[in-house]
Amino acid sequence: MEAIGSAVPSPLSKSLATTIAFLGVGLAAALAAWGTYGEDNPSTRDYLIVLAIIGVAALVVFGWIVPRALTRSSPGATAIVLAVLAVLTIGVMWTGLPPVLAAGAAVIGIAGWNAPTRPWLCRAAVVIALFAVVGDIAVYVGDMA
C-alpha cells in the first residue's frame, strides 16, 4: 500500500487517515462540550469559540501540515513536533488542540511507519500522540471531579 502523496510503503489508507482526523476533531469537540456544559454556568458562546479554535486547528493540521508531511520520504520530524505540541497543549486543554494535534501526529506517524530513514521517529510520534490523548482526557476527568 502506498502512503498518501508519496512512494513510501505505508500501512495508512486514505479512509484510515480520514477516520483518525474525524476522531481527533470529534473528541476535541466532545471534550469541549463536556468542559463547557459540565460547569455551573455553561456558555454556548464559549463553546462556539472553542469550536472555532478546533476548526481552524483542524484546517491547518489536516489541510496544510499533514499533506505536506506525507509527500516526504521521512515525515518523522513533523510527526514528532505535532505529538510534542499535543502534549504541551494539555495545559490549555480547553482549546481542544491536544486531540487535533495528536490525530495529525498519528496520521503522519502511521504513514511513515515504514519510512526508509528514521522510521522510529514516526513510531515514537504515534506513542506520544496516544499519551497526549490519554493525558488530555485525564485532565478533563480530574477537572470535573
C-alpha positions as CSV (number, residue, x, y, z in Angstrom):
1,M,0.0,0.0,0.0
2,E,1.3,3.4,-0.9
3,A,1.4,6.3,1.5
4,I,-0.9,9.2,0.8
5,G,1.1,11.6,-1.5
6,S,4.4,9.6,-1.6
7,A,6.0,6.5,-2.7
8,V,6.9,5.3,0.8
9,P,5.3,1.9,1.7
10,S,2.7,2.6,4.4
11,P,0.0,0.9,6.4
12,L,-2.1,4.1,6.1
13,S,-5.0,4.3,3.7
14,K,-7.0,7.4,2.9
15,S,-10.0,6.1,4.8
16,L,-7.9,5.4,7.9
17,A,-6.4,8.9,7.7
18,T,-9.9,10.4,7.4
19,T,-11.2,8.3,10.3
20,I,-8.3,9.4,12.6
21,A,-8.8,13.0,11.6
22,F,-12.6,12.9,12.3
23,L,-11.9,11.0,15.6
24,G,-9.5,13.7,16.7
25,V,-11.8,16.6,15.8
26,G,-14.8,14.8,17.3
27,L,-13.0,14.0,20.5
28,A,-11.9,17.7,20.8
29,A,-15.5,18.9,20.3
30,A,-16.9,16.3,22.7
31,L,-14.4,17.2,25.4
32,A,-15.0,20.9,24.9
33,A,-18.8,20.3,25.2
34,W,-18.2,18.3,28.4
35,G,-16.0,21.0,29.8
36,T,-18.4,23.8,28.9
37,Y,-21.7,22.3,29.8
38,G,-20.4,20.4,32.8
39,E,-19.8,23.6,34.6
40,D,-22.2,25.5,36.8
41,N,-22.6,28.4,34.3
42,P,-22.5,26.9,30.8
43,S,-22.0,29.3,28.0
44,T,-22.9,28.4,24.4
45,R,-20.8,31.4,23.3
46,D,-17.7,30.0,24.9
47,Y,-18.4,26.6,23.3
48,L,-18.7,28.1,19.9
49,I,-15.4,30.0,20.3
50,V,-13.7,26.7,21.2
51,L,-15.3,25.0,18.2
52,A,-13.9,27.8,16.0
53,I,-10.4,27.2,17.5
54,I,-10.8,23.4,16.9
55,G,-11.9,24.1,13.3
56,V,-9.0,26.4,12.5
57,A,-6.6,24.0,14.0
58,A,-8.1,21.1,12.0
59,L,-7.8,23.1,8.8
60,V,-4.2,23.9,9.5
61,V,-3.2,20.4,10.6
62,F,-5.1,18.3,8.1
63,G,-5.3,20.8,5.2
64,W,-1.7,22.0,5.3
65,I,0.7,20.2,7.7
66,V,-0.3,16.6,7.1
67,P,-0.5,16.7,3.3
68,R,3.0,18.4,3.1
69,A,4.5,15.9,5.6
70,L,3.1,12.9,3.6
71,T,5.0,14.0,0.5
72,R,8.3,13.5,2.3
73,S,10.2,10.2,2.3
74,S,10.8,10.7,6.1
75,P,8.0,12.6,7.8
76,G,9.1,11.7,11.3
77,A,10.2,15.1,12.4
78,T,6.9,16.7,11.6
79,A,5.0,13.9,13.4
80,I,7.2,14.3,16.5
81,V,6.6,18.1,16.5
82,L,2.9,17.6,16.3
83,A,2.9,14.9,19.0
84,V,5.0,17.0,21.4
85,L,2.8,20.1,20.8
86,A,-0.2,17.9,21.6
87,V,1.4,17.0,24.9
88,L,2.3,20.6,25.6
89,T,-1.1,22.0,24.9
90,I,-2.7,19.7,27.5
91,G,-2.0,22.7,29.8
92,V,-4.6,24.6,27.8
93,M,-6.9,21.7,27.2
94,W,-9.9,23.9,26.9
95,T,-8.7,25.0,23.4
96,G,-9.4,21.5,22.0
97,L,-5.9,21.4,20.5
98,P,-4.4,18.3,22.1
99,P,-6.7,15.7,20.2
100,V,-6.4,17.6,16.9
101,L,-2.6,17.8,17.1
102,A,-2.4,14.2,18.3
103,A,-4.6,13.0,15.4
104,G,-2.3,14.8,12.9
105,A,0.8,13.2,14.5
106,A,-0.9,9.8,14.4
107,V,-1.8,10.1,10.7
108,I,1.8,11.1,9.8
109,G,3.3,8.6,12.2
110,I,1.3,5.7,10.8
111,A,2.0,6.8,7.2
112,G,5.7,6.9,7.9
113,W,5.8,3.7,9.9
114,N,8.0,2.0,7.3
115,A,9.8,5.1,6.1
116,P,13.3,4.4,4.6
117,T,15.0,6.7,7.1
118,R,14.3,7.2,10.7
119,P,11.0,5.3,10.9
120,W,11.5,5.2,14.7
121,L,10.5,8.9,14.8
122,C,7.2,8.1,13.2
123,R,6.6,5.2,15.6
124,A,7.6,7.4,18.6
125,A,5.2,10.1,17.4
126,V,2.3,7.7,17.5
127,V,3.1,6.6,21.0
128,I,3.4,10.3,22.2
129,A,0.2,11.2,20.4
130,L,-1.6,8.4,22.3
131,F,-0.1,9.6,25.5
132,A,-1.4,13.2,24.7
133,V,-4.9,12.0,24.2
134,V,-5.0,9.9,27.3
135,G,-3.4,12.8,29.3
136,D,-6.0,15.3,27.9
137,I,-8.9,13.0,28.9
138,A,-7.3,12.5,32.3
139,V,-7.1,16.3,32.8
140,Y,-10.8,16.7,31.9
141,V,-11.8,13.9,34.3
142,G,-9.7,15.4,37.0
143,D,-11.1,18.9,36.4
144,M,-14.7,17.6,36.6
145,A,-14.1,15.6,39.8
